[in-house]
Amino acid sequence: MKRTAVPVPSAQLQTMKAEFFRALAHPIRIRLLEVMVTTRETSVQELQRTLGIDQPIVSQQLAKLRASGIVVSTGSGVYTRYALSSPLMKDLLSIAKQILNGRLAHARELHRELEQDRTARPGSRR
């Protein structure tokens, strides 16, 4: 049987993908995005109140998301509004949640198995 060659992405494209995922690799940035997928536009102050995070931290993390092209801003100063650059971010976060739910379900199964093993042994403590 003849195999068809699978095209390998260029190093430049792979680097771009890695930079995109690196921009997502912070818990506060994920929290910001999870709020932003439910709003059309938002301000630093609104995000600060919603998440209970200090304003400088929100601003710093939004700047990183903006620099990576994940978030866009309009206006300036106090009137700056932030929005996702793509509505597909909602799908990406949903898929990540599904993947993590699968991993956690497997971990719960292993935990149950461990508990059953412990209680089945004579003299085991709970």
MARNURO-440549 format. One line per field, with one value per residue: residue number from 1; residue in three letters; y, x, z of N, C-alpha, C, O, CB in turn. Coordinates in steps of 0.2 Angstrom, whole numbers, plus 2048, in hexadecimal, padded with zeros to 3 digits. Glycine has a CB too. Layout:
# residues N
fike = (NUM_...) .
vexkol = (ALA_...) .
nnorth = (Y_...) .
neast = (X_...) .
nup = (Z_...) .
canorth = (Y_...) .
caeast = (X_...) .
caup = (Z_...) .
cnorth = (Y_...) .
ceast = (X_...) .
cup = (Z_...) .
onorth = (Y_...) .
oeast = (X_...) .
oup = (Z_...) .
cbnorth = (Y_...) .
cbeast = (X_...) .
cbup = (Z_...) .
This chain:
# residues 126
fike = (1_2_3_4_5_6_7_8_9_10_11_12_13_14_15_16_17_18_19_20_21_22_23_24_25_26_27_28_29_30_31_32_33_34_35_36_37_38_39_40_41_42_43_44_45_46_47_48_49_50_51_52_53_54_55_56_57_58_59_60_61_62_63_64_65_66_67_68_69_70_71_72_73_74_75_76_77_78_79_80_81_82_83_84_85_86_87_88_89_90_91_92_93_94_95_96_97_98_99_100_101_102_103_104_105_106_107_108_109_110_111_112_113_114_115_116_117_118_119_120_121_122_123_124_125_126) .
vexkol = (MET_LYS_ARG_THR_ALA_VAL_PRO_VAL_PRO_SER_ALA_GLN_LEU_GLN_THR_MET_LYS_ALA_GLU_PHE_PHE_ARG_ALA_LEU_ALA_HIS_PRO_ILE_ARG_ILE_ARG_LEU_LEU_GLU_VAL_MET_VAL_THR_THR_ARG_GLU_THR_SER_VAL_GLN_GLU_LEU_GLN_ARG_THR_LEU_GLY_ILE_ASP_GLN_PRO_ILE_VAL_SER_GLN_GLN_LEU_ALA_LYS_LEU_ARG_ALA_SER_GLY_ILE_VAL_VAL_SER_THR_GLY_SER_GLY_VAL_TYR_THR_ARG_TYR_ALA_LEU_SER_SER_PRO_LEU_MET_LYS_ASP_LEU_LEU_SER_ILE_ALA_LYS_GLN_ILE_LEU_ASN_GLY_ARG_LEU_ALA_HIS_ALA_ARG_GLU_LEU_HIS_ARG_GLU_LEU_GLU_GLN_ASP_ARG_THR_ALA_ARG_PRO_GLY_SER_ARG_ARG) .
nnorth = (7FA_80B_819_829_839_843_854_85E_86B_87B_881_88E_88F_886_88C_897_892_88C_898_89E_894_896_8A3_8A0_89A_89C_89D_8A8_8AF_8A5_8A6_8B3_8B2_8A8_8B0_8BA_8B3_8B3_8C0_8CE_8DA_8E0_8E9_8ED_8F0_8E9_8DC_8DB_8DC_8D1_8C6_8C8_8CD_8D6_8E6_8EA_8DD_8D7_8E0_8DE_8D0_8D1_8D9_8D0_8C6_8CE_8D2_8C6_8C4_8BF_8C6_8D5_8E7_8F6_907_912_914_917_913_908_8F9_8E8_8D9_8C9_8C3_8BA_8B0_8A3_89F_89C_88F_889_889_882_875_872_871_866_85C_85D_859_84B_846_848_840_834_834_834_827_820_824_81F_811_810_812_808_7FD_800_7FE_7F1_7EA_7E0_7E7_7F4_806_813) .
neast = (804_803_809_804_80D_80E_80C_818_818_81F_82E_82D_81F_81C_823_81B_80F_813_816_80A_803_80B_808_7FC_7FF_7FD_7F5_7ED_7EB_7E4_7D8_7D4_7D1_7C6_7BC_7BB_7B6_7A9_7A4_7A2_7AA_7B6_7BC_7CC_7C9_7BC_7C0_7C9_7C0_7B7_7C0_7C7_7D4_7E3_7E4_7F1_7F6_7EC_7ED_7FA_7FA_7F0_7F7_800_7F8_7F3_7FF_802_7F8_7EC_7E2_7DA_7DA_7D0_7CE_7D6_7E0_7D6_7CB_7CD_7C8_7C7_7C8_7C5_7CF_7CB_7BC_7BE_7C5_7BD_7B9_7C5_7C8_7BE_7C0_7CD_7C8_7C0_7CA_7D1_7C8_7C6_7D3_7D2_7C7_7CD_7D7_7CF_7C9_7D5_7D8_7CD_7CF_7DB_7D6_7CD_7D6_7DE_7D4_7D1_7DB_7E1_7E2_7E3_7E3_7D7) .
nup = (800_7FC_804_807_806_815_816_81E_82A_828_830_834_835_83F_84A_84B_84F_85B_862_863_86C_877_87B_880_88B_89A_8A9_8AD_8A1_89A_8A2_8A0_892_893_899_88F_884_886_885_87B_879_885_894_89D_8AA_8AC_8AA_8B4_8BF_8BD_8BE_8CA_8CA_8CC_8C4_8BD_8BA_8B2_8A7_8A2_89F_895_88B_887_881_877_870_86A_861_865_86B_868_869_86B_86B_877_886_895_88E_887_87F_87E_874_86E_860_858_856_857_862_86C_868_869_877_87B_876_87C_889_888_885_891_89A_896_89A_8A8_8AB_8A9_8B2_8BE_8BD_8BF_8CC_8D3_8D1_8D8_8E5_8E7_8E6_8F2_8FC_8FB_900_90D_91E_91A_91B_91C) .
canorth = (800_811_81E_830_83D_848_85A_860_872_87E_882_894_88E_882_891_89C_88E_88C_89F_89E_891_899_8A8_89E_895_89F_89C_8AE_8B0_8A1_8A8_8B9_8B0_8A5_8B5_8BE_8B0_8B4_8C7_8D1_8DE_8E2_8ED_8EA_8F0_8E4_8D6_8DB_8DB_8CB_8C1_8CA_8CD_8DD_8E9_8E9_8D6_8D7_8E4_8DA_8CA_8D3_8DB_8CA_8C3_8D3_8D1_8BF_8C5_8BB_8CB_8DB_8EC_8FC_90D_913_917_914_911_902_8F3_8E2_8D4_8C3_8C4_8B4_8AD_89C_89E_899_888_886_888_87C_86F_871_86F_85F_858_85C_855_844_845_848_83A_82E_835_832_820_81D_825_81A_80B_810_812_801_7F9_801_7FC_7EA_7E7_7E0_7EC_7FB_80B_818) .
caeast = (800_807_808_804_811_80A_810_81B_817_826_831_82A_818_81C_825_815_80A_816_815_802_801_80F_804_7F6_801_7FD_7EE_7E9_7E9_7DE_7D2_7D2_7CE_7C0_7B7_7BA_7B2_7A2_7A3_7A4_7B0_7B7_7C2_7D0_7C5_7B7_7C3_7CB_7BA_7B5_7C4_7CA_7DB_7E5_7E5_7F7_7F7_7E8_7F0_800_7F8_7EC_7FC_804_7F4_7F3_805_802_7F2_7E6_7DE_7DB_7D8_7CE_7CE_7DC_7E0_7D1_7C6_7CF_7C4_7CB_7C3_7C9_7D1_7C7_7B7_7C0_7C8_7B8_7B9_7CC_7C8_7B9_7C4_7D1_7C4_7BE_7D0_7D3_7C2_7C8_7D9_7D0_7C3_7D2_7DA_7CA_7C9_7DB_7D7_7C8_7D3_7E0_7D2_7CB_7DC_7E0_7CF_7D1_7E1_7E0_7E5_7E4_7E0_7D4) .
caup = (800_7FB_809_804_80B_818_816_825_82A_828_837_836_837_845_84E_84C_853_862_865_865_872_87C_87D_884_891_8A0_8AC_8AD_89A_899_8A6_89C_88C_894_89A_889_87F_888_884_874_87B_88C_896_8A2_8B0_8AC_8AB_8BB_8C4_8BC_8C0_8D0_8C9_8CC_8BD_8B9_8B7_8AC_8A1_8A0_89B_88E_887_884_87C_871_86C_866_85C_867_86E_865_86D_868_86F_87B_88D_899_88A_883_87F_87C_871_86A_859_854_85A_857_868_870_867_86B_87E_87C_874_881_88F_886_886_898_89D_895_89E_8AF_8AC_8A9_8B9_8C3_8BD_8C2_8D3_8D5_8D1_8DE_8EB_8E7_8E8_8F9_901_8FA_903_915_922_917_91F_918) .
cnorth = (806_816_825_834_842_84E_85C_868_875_880_889_893_88B_887_896_898_88E_893_8A0_89B_893_89F_8A6_89A_899_89F_8A3_8B0_8AC_8A3_8AE_8B7_8AC_8AA_8B9_8BA_8B1_8BC_8C9_8D5_8DF_8E6_8EA_8EA_8EB_8DD_8D5_8D9_8D4_8C5_8C2_8CA_8D5_8E0_8E9_8E2_8D5_8DA_8E0_8D4_8CC_8D5_8D5_8C6_8C8_8D2_8CB_8BF_8C1_8C0_8D1_8E1_8F2_901_90E_915_913_911_90B_8FC_8EE_8DD_8CE_8C5_8BF_8B1_8A5_89A_89B_891_885_885_883_876_86D_86F_868_85A_857_858_84D_842_844_842_834_82E_833_82B_81D_81E_820_813_80A_80F_80B_7FC_7FA_7FE_7F4_7E6_7E6_7E4_7F3_800_810_81F) .
ceast = (805_805_808_808_80D_80F_812_81B_81F_828_82E_823_818_81E_81F_810_80D_815_80E_801_805_80B_7FE_7F8_802_7F6_7EA_7E7_7E3_7D8_7CF_7CE_7C7_7BB_7B6_7B6_7AB_7A0_7A5_7AB_7B0_7BC_7C6_7CC_7C0_7BA_7C6_7C6_7B8_7B9_7C8_7D1_7DD_7E6_7EB_7F8_7F2_7EA_7F6_7FE_7F4_7F2_7FF_7FF_7F3_7F9_805_7FC_7EC_7E0_7DF_7D8_7D5_7CE_7D5_7DB_7DA_7CB_7C8_7CB_7C8_7C6_7C8_7CA_7CD_7C2_7B9_7C3_7C3_7B8_7C0_7CB_7C3_7BC_7C9_7CE_7C2_7C4_7D2_7CE_7C4_7CE_7D6_7CB_7C8_7D5_7D5_7C9_7CF_7DB_7D2_7CB_7D7_7DC_7D0_7D1_7DE_7DB_7CF_7D6_7E0_7E4_7E6_7E0_7DC_7D4) .
cup = (800_800_805_809_80E_818_81D_825_82A_82F_839_838_83E_84B_850_850_85A_866_867_86B_878_87F_881_88B_898_8A3_8AC_8A6_898_89C_8A2_896_88D_896_893_884_880_887_87D_875_883_88E_89B_8A9_8B1_8AD_8B2_8C0_8C3_8BF_8C7_8D0_8C9_8C4_8B9_8B6_8B1_8A6_89E_89C_894_889_883_87F_876_86D_868_861_85E_869_86A_86A_868_86D_872_882_891_894_885_884_87C_879_86F_863_855_859_85B_85E_86D_86F_869_873_87F_87B_87A_888_88E_887_88D_89C_89C_899_8A5_8B0_8AC_8B0_8BF_8C3_8C0_8CA_8D6_8D6_8D7_8E4_8EC_8E9_8EF_8FE_900_8FE_90A_919_91F_91B_91A_91C) .
onorth = (807_818_826_834_845_84E_85C_86B_872_880_88A_897_88C_887_897_89B_88E_893_8A3_89E_893_8A0_8AA_899_899_8A1_8A2_8B2_8AE_8A3_8AF_8B9_8AD_8A9_8BA_8BD_8AF_8BD_8C6_8D4_8DF_8E7_8E5_8E5_8E8_8D9_8D0_8D5_8D1_8C1_8BE_8C8_8D9_8DC_8E7_8E1_8D2_8D7_8E0_8D3_8C8_8D4_8D5_8C4_8C5_8D2_8CB_8BB_8C0_8BE_8D3_8DF_8F3_900_90B_918_90D_90D_90A_8FB_8EF_8DC_8D0_8C8_8C0_8AF_8A2_894_897_88D_87F_880_87F_871_868_86A_864_855_852_854_849_83D_83F_83F_830_829_82F_828_818_81A_81D_80F_805_80B_808_7F7_7F5_7FB_7F1_7E0_7EB_7E6_7F7_7FE_811_824) .
oeast = (809_7FF_80D_808_808_815_80E_81E_823_824_82C_821_814_81C_81E_80D_809_814_80D_7FE_803_80B_7FC_7F4_808_7F1_7E4_7E1_7DF_7D2_7C9_7C9_7C2_7B5_7B0_7B3_7A7_79A_7AA_7B0_7AB_7C1_7C4_7CD_7BF_7B8_7C6_7C7_7B7_7B7_7CB_7D5_7DA_7E8_7EB_7FB_7F5_7EB_7F6_801_7F5_7F1_801_801_7F2_7F8_808_7FB_7E7_7DB_7E5_7D4_7D8_7CD_7DA_7D5_7D9_7C8_7C4_7C9_7CC_7C0_7CE_7C5_7CC_7C4_7B6_7C4_7C6_7B8_7C0_7CE_7C4_7BC_7CA_7D0_7C2_7C4_7D3_7D0_7C3_7CE_7D9_7CC_7C6_7D6_7D7_7C9_7CE_7DD_7D3_7CA_7D8_7DE_7D0_7D0_7E0_7DD_7CC_7D6_7DD_7EA_7EA_7DB_7DF_7D1) .
oup = (804_801_801_80F_80B_81A_822_820_82D_834_83F_83D_842_851_856_855_85F_86C_86C_86F_87D_885_885_88F_89A_8A0_8AB_8A5_894_899_8A1_894_889_894_891_87F_87C_888_87A_871_886_88A_89E_8AC_8B6_8B1_8B5_8C5_8C8_8C2_8CA_8D5_8C6_8C0_8B3_8B1_8AC_8A0_898_897_890_883_87D_87A_870_867_862_85D_85A_869_868_86E_863_873_870_884_890_897_880_88A_877_87C_86D_860_84F_85E_85F_860_871_873_86C_875_884_87F_87C_88B_893_88A_88F_8A0_8A1_89C_8A9_8B5_8B0_8B3_8C3_8C8_8C4_8CE_8DC_8DB_8DA_8E9_8F2_8ED_8F3_903_905_8FF_90E_917_922_91E_914_919) .
cbnorth = (800_814_81E_833_840_846_860_85D_874_884_883_899_88A_87D_895_89D_887_88A_8A4_89C_889_89B_8AD_899_893_8A7_89A_8B4_8AF_89A_8AA_8BD_8AB_8A1_8BB_8BF_8A8_8B2_8CB_8D5_8E5_8DB_8F4_8EE_8F7_8E4_8D5_8E2_8E0_8C9_8C0_8C5_8C9_8DE_8F1_8EB_8D1_8D9_8EB_8D9_8C6_8D9_8DF_8C5_8C3_8DA_8D1_8BA_8C2_8B6_8CC_8DC_8EF_8FB_90C_918_91E_91A_917_900_8F5_8DF_8D7_8BC_8C4_8AF_8AD_89A_8A5_89B_887_88B_88F_87D_870_878_873_85E_85B_863_856_844_84A_84F_839_82F_83C_835_81E_821_82C_819_80A_817_817_7FE_7FB_809_7FF_7E8_7EB_7D8_7E9_7FB_80F_817) .
cbeast = (7FB_807_80D_7FD_816_808_80D_822_813_826_838_82A_814_821_82B_812_809_81D_818_7FE_803_816_801_7F2_808_7FF_7EF_7ED_7EF_7E0_7D4_7D8_7D2_7C1_7BA_7C1_7B4_7A0_7A6_79F_7B0_7B7_7BF_7D7_7C2_7B3_7C9_7CE_7B5_7B4_7CA_7C8_7DE_7EC_7E3_7FD_7F5_7E1_7F2_805_7F3_7E7_801_806_7ED_7F2_80B_801_7F5_7E8_7DE_7D7_7DD_7C7_7C9_7E0_7DF_7CE_7C3_7D7_7BD_7CF_7BF_7C5_7D8_7CC_7B0_7C4_7CA_7B1_7B9_7D1_7C5_7B3_7C8_7D5_7BE_7BB_7D6_7D4_7BC_7CA_7DE_7CC_7BF_7D7_7DD_7C3_7C9_7E1_7D4_7C2_7D6_7E3_7CC_7C8_7E2_7E0_7C8_7D1_7E7_7E2_7EC_7E1_7E5_7CD) .
cbup = (806_7F4_80F_803_807_820_812_826_830_824_837_82F_832_845_84C_845_850_862_861_85F_870_87A_877_880_88F_8A0_8B3_8B0_895_89B_8AD_89A_888_89A_89F_886_87F_88F_889_871_877_890_899_8A3_8B1_8A5_8A6_8BD_8C3_8B5_8BB_8D5_8C3_8CF_8BE_8BE_8BD_8AE_8A4_8A6_8A0_890_88B_88A_880_874_871_86B_856_86D_875_85E_872_865_875_877_88E_89D_885_884_87C_881_86C_86B_858_851_856_852_86B_86F_85F_86A_881_878_86D_883_890_87F_882_89B_89A_88D_89D_8B0_8A5_8A4_8BA_8C1_8B5_8C0_8D4_8D1_8CA_8DE_8EB_8E0_8E3_8FA_8FF_8F2_902_917_924_90F_923_917) .
